[in-house]
Amino acid sequence: MKEGIHPEYREVVFLDQQTGSTFISRSSLNTRDTIELDGKTYPLFKCDVTSESHPFYTGAQTRIVETGRVEKFRARFARTSGTVKKA
């Protein structure tokens, strides 16, 4: 591999801002913030959403009731079902 063309690949702490949870992963992200964790200083990346706070993974996602969706469709188009357009 060529020297000097690859980004620095290192351990980075990711902070979920909604829950306050942190995890360490390897990344080449450039950040200005740092955090001390377990006696060692790491670069810090602040995330808006992670699997800890995303509704899909937490089970808080609201499900659309299919019967309600079908009933809305039928009510909307029931009045036009018998009409024929004249040319």
N, C-alpha and C positions, 0 to 999 in steps of 0.2 A: 504494500500500500504506500502511496505517496505521503510524505511528511507534510504537515501544516495545512492540509485541505479538509480534514475531517473535524467536525465539532467535538467539543469535549463531552464525553459520555460519562456521567457520574450519578451518584445517588442524590435524589431530590425529594424533599418532603412536600407532599400535596396536602393542603388544608381545605376542608369543606367548610365554607363560610356559613352555611345554614345550620349544620349540626356541630361544628367545632371539632370534628374528628380529623385525625391526621394519619397518613400512611406514607411509607418510604418506597420509592420505586426508582429505577434507573432511567435517566432521560438526558437529552442534550439541550433542554430548555435553558435560556438565558434569563436570569432573574436578578433583581437588585436586592431583594429582601433575603434575609437569612434567619435561621432559627436554631437554637441550641436544643438538642434532643439527645438524651442519654449521654450527656457529657461531650457530645461532638457537634460541631457547627455544620449545618446543611443549608443549601439554597432552598428558599421557600417559594412555592407556587400556590396562589390562592385560587381555588376553583369555586364557581357558583353552584354547580350541581355535580354530584358524584353518585355512585350506586348507593351510598348511605342515605341520600336525600331525594333521589329521583322517585316520583310517584309510581313508575312502573315497577321498580325494584322493591319499594316499601309496601306495596299492596294498597296504597291509598288512592290509586287511580279510579276515577268514577267510571262505571260501565254504563253504556247506553243500552237501555232496554229495547231489544229488537221489536217486540210487539208494539211498543209505542211508536217506533219509527214507521212500521208498516201501516199502522192505523192512521198516522198523519198523512202518509202517501195516498191511501185509499180515500180519505176525506177530501184531500185537495183535488184529486182527479176524478172523483165519482161524478161530479156535475158535468164533466166533459166527455164521459165515456160513451154516450149515445148520440152525440152530434156528428154530422157528416158535413165536411166543407164543400161548398158549391163552387164549381169552377167558373 
